[in-house]
Amino acid sequence: MGPIVTVQDVVTAFADFMEPTDAELDAIEAEMPVILADVDLLDAQIAVMDRMPSELDARRIRRARRRALAARVALLNRAAAGVSVPGGAA
């Protein structure tokens, strides 16, 4: 039986030297509050997929949606604050 080269290429394509850079890890860390808020929202939505949501479920979904939006706004505000205008103009 001969070796299958395409499978070997796929396996070795993700070698140790292909790890994320520090900048990529920092970007993931900065976006982590948004990711966690989206996970909470999905959890709330998945919990009521097979039944009618009660008032408590509806509040949980609204609260999770507000947290997700607030996390996105906070991320955008941090990104906008980090942008500098050339020449030092504000």
C-alpha angles and dihedrals in degrees: 000000000000124000118262104233097191092058091048090052092052092048094049094041090084098051124153093271090063095071120130117274123243090256091054091049090049090051091051091048091050091052095045096098089055092047093049092047090051090050090052090050092050091048090053092048094046091051091064100038095104099040143035110278115245123219089265091052091049091051091049091052093046091048092049091048091051091049091050092050092046091051091051092049091049091051092050091047091051090049092048092048090052093055112098125201115232113254094028095274114150 
